[in-house]
Amino acid sequence: MVSRWRYCAGVDETLEDWFCREILPYEAALMRYLAKKGSALNLDAQDLRNEVYVRILESADHVKSAGARAFLFSTARNLLVDLARRSRVVSIEFVEDLEASNVLLRIQ
């Protein structure tokens, strides 16, 4: 696992604590999710993870009280949807798979 300080350096201490405690424990699961879903768009999972973390940190002040796992994977899904929209060709299976993952997030 990557050192937590790599992502947390220079961040407000309370935000840093929240991020390291609530988000980083899901990094392995996030990487599996992004590797599987991002491969359909020929995207690198590490780059996607970094973008997800940026989005999480930018909006964390508003959603710290929400469930961190749901927030993390919703953010990842939204990133993939945004990237799919920008792509000229996206398979129907990919879109259906993303829609199914959204349903799973609501159930959990």
N, CA, C and O atoms as CSV, one atom per row, in Angstrom:
chain,resi,resn,atom,element,x,y,z
A,1,MET,N,N,0.843,-1.183,0.000
A,1,MET,CA,C,0.000,0.000,0.000
A,1,MET,C,C,0.888,1.246,0.000
A,1,MET,O,O,1.951,1.258,0.622
A,2,VAL,N,N,0.463,2.253,-0.675
A,2,VAL,CA,C,1.207,3.496,-0.789
A,2,VAL,C,C,1.145,4.233,0.540
A,2,VAL,O,O,0.121,4.216,1.222
A,3,SER,N,N,2.230,4.868,0.896
A,3,SER,CA,C,2.272,5.635,2.133
A,3,SER,C,C,1.156,6.672,2.153
A,3,SER,O,O,0.928,7.371,1.167
A,4,ARG,N,N,0.471,6.763,3.273
A,4,ARG,CA,C,-0.642,7.708,3.371
A,4,ARG,C,C,-0.183,9.151,3.206
A,4,ARG,O,O,-0.968,10.002,2.789
A,5,TRP,N,N,1.064,9.437,3.525
A,5,TRP,CA,C,1.558,10.815,3.432
A,5,TRP,C,C,1.720,11.263,1.994
A,5,TRP,O,O,1.757,12.463,1.724
A,6,ARG,N,N,1.816,10.335,1.074
A,6,ARG,CA,C,1.920,10.705,-0.336
A,6,ARG,C,C,0.678,11.470,-0.787
A,6,ARG,O,O,0.770,12.382,-1.609
A,7,TYR,N,N,-0.472,11.103,-0.255
A,7,TYR,CA,C,-1.721,11.753,-0.634
A,7,TYR,C,C,-2.116,12.856,0.332
A,7,TYR,O,O,-2.892,13.743,-0.024
A,8,CYS,N,N,-1.599,12.812,1.535
A,8,CYS,CA,C,-2.091,13.693,2.583
A,8,CYS,C,C,-1.210,14.903,2.856
A,8,CYS,O,O,-1.594,15.771,3.639
A,9,ALA,N,N,-0.056,14.983,2.240
A,9,ALA,CA,C,0.845,16.101,2.504
A,9,ALA,C,C,0.215,17.427,2.097
A,9,ALA,O,O,-0.340,17.552,1.006
A,10,GLY,N,N,0.302,18.395,2.967
A,10,GLY,CA,C,-0.177,19.736,2.656
A,10,GLY,C,C,-1.677,19.911,2.754
A,10,GLY,O,O,-2.198,20.948,2.344
A,11,VAL,N,N,-2.384,18.933,3.282
A,11,VAL,CA,C,-3.836,19.012,3.406
A,11,VAL,C,C,-4.169,19.396,4.836
A,11,VAL,O,O,-3.462,19.010,5.767
A,12,ASP,N,N,-5.245,20.154,5.016
A,12,ASP,CA,C,-5.725,20.520,6.336
A,12,ASP,C,C,-5.706,19.289,7.256
A,12,ASP,O,O,-6.130,18.208,6.847
A,13,GLU,N,N,-5.221,19.446,8.484
A,13,GLU,CA,C,-5.012,18.279,9.352
A,13,GLU,C,C,-6.280,17.466,9.583
A,13,GLU,O,O,-6.225,16.237,9.552
A,14,THR,N,N,-7.390,18.096,9.806
A,14,THR,CA,C,-8.609,17.330,10.039
A,14,THR,C,C,-9.070,16.636,8.757
A,14,THR,O,O,-9.565,15.510,8.811
A,15,LEU,N,N,-8.918,17.275,7.640
A,15,LEU,CA,C,-9.239,16.652,6.357
A,15,LEU,C,C,-8.272,15.507,6.087
A,15,LEU,O,O,-8.673,14.448,5.603
A,16,GLU,N,N,-7.005,15.721,6.401
A,16,GLU,CA,C,-5.998,14.670,6.235
A,16,GLU,C,C,-6.346,13.449,7.080
A,16,GLU,O,O,-6.287,12.316,6.602
A,17,ASP,N,N,-6.705,13.686,8.325
A,17,ASP,CA,C,-7.071,12.576,9.206
A,17,ASP,C,C,-8.280,11.823,8.668
A,17,ASP,O,O,-8.287,10.592,8.638
A,18,TRP,N,N,-9.295,12.558,8.243
A,18,TRP,CA,C,-10.492,11.935,7.689
A,18,TRP,C,C,-10.163,11.109,6.453
A,18,TRP,O,O,-10.590,9.961,6.332
A,19,PHE,N,N,-9.404,11.700,5.538
A,19,PHE,CA,C,-9.051,11.016,4.296
A,19,PHE,C,C,-8.263,9.735,4.583
A,19,PHE,O,O,-8.561,8.679,4.025
A,20,CYS,N,N,-7.283,9.833,5.435
A,20,CYS,CA,C,-6.442,8.671,5.742
A,20,CYS,C,C,-7.199,7.601,6.518
A,20,CYS,O,O,-6.927,6.412,6.356
A,21,ARG,N,N,-8.132,8.002,7.346
A,21,ARG,CA,C,-8.898,7.050,8.145
A,21,ARG,C,C,-10.076,6.451,7.371
A,21,ARG,O,O,-10.358,5.260,7.504
A,22,GLU,N,N,-10.761,7.262,6.569
A,22,GLU,CA,C,-12.005,6.829,5.945
A,22,GLU,C,C,-11.882,6.414,4.483
A,22,GLU,O,O,-12.657,5.578,4.018
A,23,ILE,N,N,-10.936,6.974,3.756
A,23,ILE,CA,C,-10.839,6.714,2.314
A,23,ILE,C,C,-9.726,5.727,1.975
A,23,ILE,O,O,-9.960,4.765,1.243
A,24,LEU,N,N,-8.537,5.948,2.489
A,24,LEU,CA,C,-7.401,5.093,2.120
A,24,LEU,C,C,-7.572,3.601,2.422
A,24,LEU,O,O,-7.009,2.782,1.696
A,25,PRO,N,N,-8.316,3.213,3.452
A,25,PRO,CA,C,-8.494,1.769,3.662
A,25,PRO,C,C,-9.181,1.057,2.488
A,25,PRO,O,O,-9.073,-0.164,2.369
A,26,TYR,N,N,-9.872,1.783,1.638
A,26,TYR,CA,C,-10.561,1.197,0.489
A,26,TYR,C,C,-9.737,1.257,-0.796
A,26,TYR,O,O,-10.248,0.951,-1.873
A,27,GLU,N,N,-8.473,1.649,-0.690
A,27,GLU,CA,C,-7.651,1.834,-1.878
A,27,GLU,C,C,-7.536,0.557,-2.721
A,27,GLU,O,O,-7.643,0.620,-3.945
A,28,ALA,N,N,-7.323,-0.581,-2.092
A,28,ALA,CA,C,-7.187,-1.833,-2.850
A,28,ALA,C,C,-8.474,-2.147,-3.607
A,28,ALA,O,O,-8.427,-2.522,-4.778
A,29,ALA,N,N,-9.611,-1.998,-2.951
A,29,ALA,CA,C,-10.899,-2.251,-3.612
A,29,ALA,C,C,-11.139,-1.237,-4.731
A,29,ALA,O,O,-11.645,-1.587,-5.797
A,30,LEU,N,N,-10.772,0.016,-4.480
A,30,LEU,CA,C,-10.917,1.053,-5.504
A,30,LEU,C,C,-10.062,0.732,-6.721
A,30,LEU,O,O,-10.518,0.873,-7.856
A,31,MET,N,N,-8.824,0.301,-6.491
A,31,MET,CA,C,-7.931,-0.027,-7.607
A,31,MET,C,C,-8.474,-1.204,-8.426
A,31,MET,O,O,-8.370,-1.202,-9.652
A,32,ARG,N,N,-9.047,-2.201,-7.760
A,32,ARG,CA,C,-9.653,-3.317,-8.504
A,32,ARG,C,C,-10.822,-2.824,-9.344
A,32,ARG,O,O,-10.962,-3.205,-10.506
A,33,TYR,N,N,-11.660,-1.978,-8.758
A,33,TYR,CA,C,-12.810,-1.425,-9.459
A,33,TYR,C,C,-12.363,-0.604,-10.673
A,33,TYR,O,O,-12.898,-0.768,-11.769
A,34,LEU,N,N,-11.395,0.268,-10.473
A,34,LEU,CA,C,-10.932,1.135,-11.556
A,34,LEU,C,C,-10.197,0.346,-12.638
A,34,LEU,O,O,-10.311,0.669,-13.821
A,35,ALA,N,N,-9.454,-0.671,-12.252
A,35,ALA,CA,C,-8.754,-1.499,-13.244
A,35,ALA,C,C,-9.766,-2.214,-14.123
A,35,ALA,O,O,-9.588,-2.308,-15.337
A,36,LYS,N,N,-10.823,-2.716,-13.510
A,36,LYS,CA,C,-11.848,-3.444,-14.263
A,36,LYS,C,C,-12.659,-2.497,-15.152
A,36,LYS,O,O,-12.820,-2.748,-16.347
A,37,LYS,N,N,-13.156,-1.433,-14.578
A,37,LYS,CA,C,-14.021,-0.511,-15.325
A,37,LYS,C,C,-13.230,0.385,-16.276
A,37,LYS,O,O,-13.681,0.659,-17.388
A,38,GLY,N,N,-12.061,0.839,-15.848
A,38,GLY,CA,C,-11.264,1.744,-16.664
A,38,GLY,C,C,-10.652,1.085,-17.882
A,38,GLY,O,O,-10.337,1.757,-18.864
A,39,SER,N,N,-10.482,-0.229,-17.825
A,39,SER,CA,C,-9.886,-0.915,-18.969
A,39,SER,C,C,-10.778,-0.834,-20.206
A,39,SER,O,O,-10.280,-0.878,-21.331
A,40,ALA,N,N,-12.075,-0.717,-20.010
A,40,ALA,CA,C,-12.996,-0.585,-21.146
A,40,ALA,C,C,-12.767,0.720,-21.908
A,40,ALA,O,O,-13.101,0.829,-23.088
A,41,LEU,N,N,-12.196,1.704,-21.221
A,41,LEU,CA,C,-11.901,2.997,-21.855
A,41,LEU,C,C,-10.408,3.166,-22.119
A,41,LEU,O,O,-9.957,4.246,-22.501
A,42,ASN,N,N,-9.644,2.095,-21.913
A,42,ASN,CA,C,-8.187,2.119,-22.076
A,42,ASN,C,C,-7.541,3.185,-21.194
A,42,ASN,O,O,-6.683,3.944,-21.646
A,43,LEU,N,N,-7.964,3.231,-19.932
A,43,LEU,CA,C,-7.440,4.208,-18.989
A,43,LEU,C,C,-6.647,3.513,-17.897
A,43,LEU,O,O,-6.958,2.382,-17.521
A,44,ASP,N,N,-5.627,4.185,-17.388
A,44,ASP,CA,C,-4.765,3.652,-16.349
A,44,ASP,C,C,-5.437,3.795,-14.981
A,44,ASP,O,O,-5.890,4.882,-14.623
A,45,ALA,N,N,-5.500,2.710,-14.222
A,45,ALA,CA,C,-6.171,2.715,-12.921
A,45,ALA,C,C,-5.507,3.687,-11.940
A,45,ALA,O,O,-6.200,4.324,-11.147
A,46,GLN,N,N,-4.187,3.809,-11.981
A,46,GLN,CA,C,-3.510,4.735,-11.067
A,46,GLN,C,C,-3.864,6.188,-11.371
A,46,GLN,O,O,-4.061,6.989,-10.457
A,47,ASP,N,N,-3.942,6.522,-12.648
A,47,ASP,CA,C,-4.353,7.882,-13.018
A,47,ASP,C,C,-5.791,8.144,-12.582
A,47,ASP,O,O,-6.111,9.223,-12.082
A,48,LEU,N,N,-6.644,7.158,-12.772
A,48,LEU,CA,C,-8.045,7.298,-12.353
A,48,LEU,C,C,-8.141,7.465,-10.837
A,48,LEU,O,O,-8.900,8.300,-10.345
A,49,ARG,N,N,-7.365,6.661,-10.100
A,49,ARG,CA,C,-7.357,6.762,-8.634
A,49,ARG,C,C,-6.956,8.167,-8.196
A,49,ARG,O,O,-7.581,8.750,-7.310
A,50,ASN,N,N,-5.917,8.704,-8.816
A,50,ASN,CA,C,-5.470,10.050,-8.451
A,50,ASN,C,C,-6.561,11.084,-8.704
A,50,ASN,O,O,-6.764,11.984,-7.888
A,51,GLU,N,N,-7.256,10.962,-9.818
A,51,GLU,CA,C,-8.345,11.891,-10.128
A,51,GLU,C,C,-9.496,11.729,-9.134
A,51,GLU,O,O,-10.104,12.717,-8.720
A,52,VAL,N,N,-9.791,10.502,-8.756
A,52,VAL,CA,C,-10.829,10.262,-7.744
A,52,VAL,C,C,-10.428,10.925,-6.434
A,52,VAL,O,O,-11.249,11.585,-5.797
A,53,TYR,N,N,-9.180,10.756,-6.028
A,53,TYR,CA,C,-8.723,11.358,-4.771
A,53,TYR,C,C,-8.777,12.880,-4.819
A,53,TYR,O,O,-9.118,13.513,-3.820
A,54,VAL,N,N,-8.451,13.470,-5.946
A,54,VAL,CA,C,-8.557,14.926,-6.084
A,54,VAL,C,C,-10.010,15.352,-5.896
A,54,VAL,O,O,-10.294,16.296,-5.160
A,55,ARG,N,N,-10.923,14.657,-6.560
A,55,ARG,CA,C,-12.349,14.994,-6.428
A,55,ARG,C,C,-12.839,14.811,-4.995
A,55,ARG,O,O,-13.629,15.614,-4.500
A,56,ILE,N,N,-12.376,13.768,-4.338
A,56,ILE,CA,C,-12.761,13.511,-2.948
A,56,ILE,C,C,-12.289,14.659,-2.059
A,56,ILE,O,O,-13.060,15.185,-1.257
A,57,LEU,N,N,-11.033,15.041,-2.202
A,57,LEU,CA,C,-10.487,16.107,-1.359
A,57,LEU,C,C,-11.143,17.454,-1.646
A,57,LEU,O,O,-11.325,18.258,-0.732
A,58,GLU,N,N,-11.498,17.706,-2.901
A,58,GLU,CA,C,-12.141,18.975,-3.237
A,58,GLU,C,C,-13.544,19.091,-2.647
A,58,GLU,O,O,-13.993,20.194,-2.338
A,59,SER,N,N,-14.227,17.989,-2.492
A,59,SER,CA,C,-15.602,18.056,-2.004
A,59,SER,C,C,-15.793,17.455,-0.623
A,59,SER,O,O,-16.925,17.369,-0.147
A,60,ALA,N,N,-14.737,17.046,0.024
A,60,ALA,CA,C,-14.840,16.345,1.301
A,60,ALA,C,C,-15.469,17.186,2.406
A,60,ALA,O,O,-16.178,16.645,3.254
A,61,ASP,N,N,-15.232,18.472,2.417
A,61,ASP,CA,C,-15.796,19.312,3.475
A,61,ASP,C,C,-17.315,19.240,3.511
A,61,ASP,O,O,-17.922,19.404,4.569
A,62,HIS,N,N,-17.920,18.998,2.374
A,62,HIS,CA,C,-19.370,18.969,2.293
A,62,HIS,C,C,-19.966,17.610,2.635
A,62,HIS,O,O,-21.152,17.515,2.952
A,63,VAL,N,N,-19.156,16.563,2.575
A,63,VAL,CA,C,-19.715,15.217,2.715
A,63,VAL,C,C,-18.995,14.343,3.731
A,63,VAL,O,O,-19.153,13.122,3.700
A,64,LYS,N,N,-18.226,14.914,4.611
A,64,LYS,CA,C,-17.491,14.103,5.586
A,64,LYS,C,C,-18.419,13.237,6.421
A,64,LYS,O,O,-18.033,12.146,6.838
A,65,SER,N,N,-19.620,13.698,6.669
A,65,SER,CA,C,-20.529,12.936,7.518
A,65,SER,C,C,-21.183,11.774,6.766
A,65,SER,O,O,-21.719,10.862,7.397
A,66,ALA,N,N,-21.150,11.790,5.453
A,66,ALA,CA,C,-21.722,10.696,4.665
A,66,ALA,C,C,-20.816,9.475,4.748
A,66,ALA,O,O,-19.669,9.576,5.182
A,67,GLY,N,N,-21.324,8.339,4.339
A,67,GLY,CA,C,-20.523,7.123,4.335
A,67,GLY,C,C,-19.362,7.254,3.373
A,67,GLY,O,O,-19.562,7.517,2.187
A,68,ALA,N,N,-18.157,7.076,3.870
A,68,ALA,CA,C,-16.951,7.277,3.062
A,68,ALA,C,C,-16.872,6.294,1.905
A,68,ALA,O,O,-16.488,6.675,0.799
A,69,ARG,N,N,-17.229,5.031,2.142
A,69,ARG,CA,C,-17.135,4.021,1.082
A,69,ARG,C,C,-18.076,4.358,-0.072
A,69,ARG,O,O,-17.674,4.322,-1.235
A,70,ALA,N,N,-19.308,4.682,0.245
A,70,ALA,CA,C,-20.274,5.036,-0.797
A,70,ALA,C,C,-19.834,6.289,-1.543
A,70,ALA,O,O,-19.951,6.365,-2.766
A,71,PHE,N,N,-19.329,7.270,-0.804
A,71,PHE,CA,C,-18.838,8.504,-1.414
A,71,PHE,C,C,-17.680,8.224,-2.359
A,71,PHE,O,O,-17.635,8.759,-3.467
A,72,LEU,N,N,-16.740,7.383,-1.921
A,72,LEU,CA,C,-15.573,7.045,-2.728
A,72,LEU,C,C,-15.985,6.374,-4.039
A,72,LEU,O,O,-15.549,6.790,-5.113
A,73,PHE,N,N,-16.815,5.348,-3.955
A,73,PHE,CA,C,-17.174,4.612,-5.164
A,73,PHE,C,C,-18.165,5.376,-6.043
A,73,PHE,O,O,-18.179,5.180,-7.258
A,74,SER,N,N,-18.983,6.229,-5.461
A,74,SER,CA,C,-19.834,7.109,-6.278
A,74,SER,C,C,-18.978,8.097,-7.061
A,74,SER,O,O,-19.241,8.377,-8.230
A,75,THR,N,N,-17.955,8.617,-6.399
A,75,THR,CA,C,-17.036,9.539,-7.071
A,75,THR,C,C,-16.304,8.831,-8.205
A,75,THR,O,O,-16.161,9.384,-9.296
A,76,ALA,N,N,-15.842,7.615,-7.952
A,76,ALA,CA,C,-15.156,6.843,-8.993
A,76,ALA,C,C,-16.096,6.571,-10.164
A,76,ALA,O,O,-15.708,6.726,-11.322
A,77,ARG,N,N,-17.316,6.170,-9.869
A,77,ARG,CA,C,-18.295,5.903,-10.927
A,77,ARG,C,C,-18.570,7.172,-11.731
A,77,ARG,O,O,-18.615,7.125,-12.960
A,78,ASN,N,N,-18.753,8.290,-11.061
A,78,ASN,CA,C,-19.028,9.553,-11.758
A,78,ASN,C,C,-17.859,9.968,-12.647
A,78,ASN,O,O,-18.064,10.493,-13.741
A,79,LEU,N,N,-16.647,9.737,-12.182
A,79,LEU,CA,C,-15.471,10.020,-13.009
A,79,LEU,C,C,-15.514,9.173,-14.277
A,79,LEU,O,O,-15.298,9.687,-15.374
A,80,LEU,N,N,-15.790,7.882,-14.131
A,80,LEU,CA,C,-15.852,6.998,-15.301
A,80,LEU,C,C,-16.968,7.417,-16.255
A,80,LEU,O,O,-16.793,7.364,-17.472
A,81,VAL,N,N,-18.097,7.827,-15.719
A,81,VAL,CA,C,-19.196,8.312,-16.569
A,81,VAL,C,C,-18.765,9.562,-17.323
A,81,VAL,O,O,-19.015,9.683,-18.523
A,82,ASP,N,N,-18.115,10.495,-16.624
A,82,ASP,CA,C,-17.627,11.716,-17.283
A,82,ASP,C,C,-16.655,11.378,-18.410
A,82,ASP,O,O,-16.739,11.946,-19.498
A,83,LEU,N,N,-15.740,10.460,-18.150
A,83,LEU,CA,C,-14.759,10.079,-19.170
A,83,LEU,C,C,-15.422,9.335,-20.326
A,83,LEU,O,O,-15.030,9.506,-21.481
A,84,ALA,N,N,-16.412,8.521,-20.027
A,84,ALA,CA,C,-17.131,7.801,-21.085
A,84,ALA,C,C,-17.885,8.781,-21.982
A,84,ALA,O,O,-17.943,8.597,-23.198
A,85,ARG,N,N,-18.454,9.806,-21.388
A,85,ARG,CA,C,-19.169,10.823,-22.177
A,85,ARG,C,C,-18.233,11.549,-23.134
A,85,ARG,O,O,-18.618,11.903,-24.249
A,86,ARG,N,N,-17.007,11.764,-22.690
A,86,ARG,CA,C,-16.029,12.452,-23.542
A,86,ARG,C,C,-15.477,11.552,-24.642
A,86,ARG,O,O,-14.980,12.030,-25.663
A,87,SER,N,N,-15.571,10.260,-24.422
A,87,SER,CA,C,-15.068,9.302,-25.397
A,87,SER,C,C,-16.023,9.229,-26.579
A,87,SER,O,O,-17.236,9.353,-26.413
A,88,ARG,N,N,-15.478,9.028,-27.765
A,88,ARG,CA,C,-16.329,8.973,-28.953
A,88,ARG,C,C,-17.033,7.635,-29.106
A,88,ARG,O,O,-18.148,7.569,-29.623
A,89,VAL,N,N,-16.383,6.572,-28.658
A,89,VAL,CA,C,-16.967,5.240,-28.797
A,89,VAL,C,C,-16.938,4.551,-27.439
A,89,VAL,O,O,-15.875,4.363,-26.846
A,90,VAL,N,N,-18.118,4.180,-26.956
A,90,VAL,CA,C,-18.239,3.475,-25.695
A,90,VAL,C,C,-19.180,2.302,-25.924
A,90,VAL,O,O,-20.249,2.457,-26.516
A,91,SER,N,N,-18.775,1.130,-25.452
A,91,SER,CA,C,-19.617,-0.039,-25.655
A,91,SER,C,C,-20.864,0.030,-24.778
A,91,SER,O,O,-20.846,0.607,-23.691
A,92,ILE,N,N,-21.924,-0.558,-25.262
A,92,ILE,CA,C,-23.178,-0.618,-24.515
A,92,ILE,C,C,-22.971,-1.406,-23.215
A,92,ILE,O,O,-23.538,-1.055,-22.181
A,93,GLU,N,N,-22.166,-2.458,-23.267
A,93,GLU,CA,C,-21.914,-3.262,-22.077
A,93,GLU,C,C,-21.270,-2.423,-20.975
A,93,GLU,O,O,-21.589,-2.582,-19.797
A,94,PHE,N,N,-20.362,-1.529,-21.367
A,94,PHE,CA,C,-19.699,-0.680,-20.384
A,94,PHE,C,C,-20.715,0.215,-19.692
A,94,PHE,O,O,-20.694,0.344,-18.468
A,95,VAL,N,N,-21.589,0.824,-20.450
A,95,VAL,CA,C,-22.601,1.716,-19.880
A,95,VAL,C,C,-23.546,0.931,-18.979
A,95,VAL,O,O,-23.882,1.390,-17.888
A,96,GLU,N,N,-23.972,-0.235,-19.417
A,96,GLU,CA,C,-24.856,-1.063,-18.599
A,96,GLU,C,C,-24.168,-1.480,-17.311
A,96,GLU,O,O,-24.794,-1.511,-16.251
A,97,ASP,N,N,-22.887,-1.800,-17.396
A,97,ASP,CA,C,-22.129,-2.209,-16.220
A,97,ASP,C,C,-22.021,-1.065,-15.216
A,97,ASP,O,O,-22.129,-1.285,-14.009
A,98,LEU,N,N,-21.809,0.157,-15.710
A,98,LEU,CA,C,-21.757,1.316,-14.817
A,98,LEU,C,C,-23.105,1.559,-14.160
A,98,LEU,O,O,-23.173,1.887,-12.975
A,99,GLU,N,N,-24.176,1.399,-14.924
A,99,GLU,CA,C,-25.512,1.573,-14.351
A,99,GLU,C,C,-25.768,0.532,-13.269
A,99,GLU,O,O,-26.354,0.849,-12.233
A,100,ALA,N,N,-25.339,-0.698,-13.494
A,100,ALA,CA,C,-25.509,-1.746,-12.499
A,100,ALA,C,C,-24.715,-1.435,-11.241
A,100,ALA,O,O,-25.194,-1.691,-10.137
A,101,SER,N,N,-23.515,-0.889,-11.382
A,101,SER,CA,C,-22.705,-0.573,-10.200
A,101,SER,C,C,-23.351,0.552,-9.411
A,101,SER,O,O,-23.191,0.597,-8.191
A,102,ASN,N,N,-24.064,1.450,-10.043
A,102,ASN,CA,C,-24.777,2.518,-9.347
A,102,ASN,C,C,-25.887,1.920,-8.490
A,102,ASN,O,O,-26.100,2.367,-7.363
A,103,VAL,N,N,-26.590,0.929,-8.998
A,103,VAL,CA,C,-27.639,0.273,-8.239
A,103,VAL,C,C,-27.044,-0.402,-7.008
A,103,VAL,O,O,-27.618,-0.330,-5.922
A,104,LEU,N,N,-25.905,-1.052,-7.170
A,104,LEU,CA,C,-25.254,-1.715,-6.035
A,104,LEU,C,C,-24.859,-0.721,-4.958
A,104,LEU,O,O,-24.956,-1.029,-3.770
A,105,LEU,N,N,-24.419,0.456,-5.345
A,105,LEU,CA,C,-24.048,1.470,-4.367
A,105,LEU,C,C,-25.260,1.906,-3.551
A,105,LEU,O,O,-25.148,2.132,-2.346
A,106,ARG,N,N,-26.419,2.027,-4.199
A,106,ARG,CA,C,-27.628,2.447,-3.486
A,106,ARG,C,C,-28.120,1.368,-2.526
A,106,ARG,O,O,-28.673,1.681,-1.472
A,107,ILE,N,N,-27.922,0.104,-2.884
A,107,ILE,CA,C,-28.380,-1.007,-2.053
A,107,ILE,C,C,-27.544,-1.103,-0.795
A,107,ILE,O,O,-28.083,-1.350,0.284
A,108,GLN,N,N,-26.237,-0.914,-0.908
A,108,GLN,CA,C,-25.336,-1.075,0.234
A,108,GLN,C,C,-25.430,0.130,1.069
A,108,GLN,O,O,-24.756,0.225,2.095
